[in-house]
């Protein structure tokens, strides 16, 4: 990897590496590495654990009233693959990842790969600078998400919220239907819609049935003016609407 790319990465991260070979490895995908050991996979593995530790410690320290189950839900919502991918794309890490020719030709980097590079960077920051450096990076990106999730109470379980709304306002239960599915058996996508008392809401696609149902529930909550999705992706749920 050329020095200009490493310079750009350090600018994005606001951190100068003592050992730039660690940064180089964090930005090297297995599809182009000479061996798997020279790719970012090991740093991704480490970064995933550091990410979980930092978020859990922050929750434990900052939200003393949250029970273990609530902390688990908040953690799951803010360290998901979707969030990691969004953070990688937000600062442009996905544009710096070195890929093999086959993957480089793809029109868009898969979310799983974008998420992995964010975790590998966390691992690299930890190895090069220690826990404090990695923690600063993680919390600068996720603190607002954590606080919103902890305060909202729904923790992105939109099916649960819709169930509550349906029972209170419609005296009925939501009914989810699979409208379509695409892709090979090992990577199917599903289109799901939800209806309440015969009223159908906009369908949504998801990488699995559970994800599609959650997104369909969110679409229903949006149409009912109970949920609002901001331009930055933050989601606000107001059951008093």
JORA-V374715 format. One record per helix or strand. SS is the DSSP state (H for helix, E for strand). FROM is the first residue (numbers start at 0). TO is the last residue. Records with the same first field share a line. If there is no record, write none. Layout:
BEGIN
SS->FROM-TO ; FROM-TO
END
This chain:
BEGIN
H->2-12 ; 19-25 ; 35-37 ; 40-61 ; 67-77 ; 80-90 ; 92-94 ; 100-103 ; 110-128 ; 130-151 ; 157-169 ; 184-186 ; 208-222
E->27-27 ; 97-97 ; 174-181 ; 188-195 ; 198-199 ; 203-205 ; 226-228 ; 234-236
END
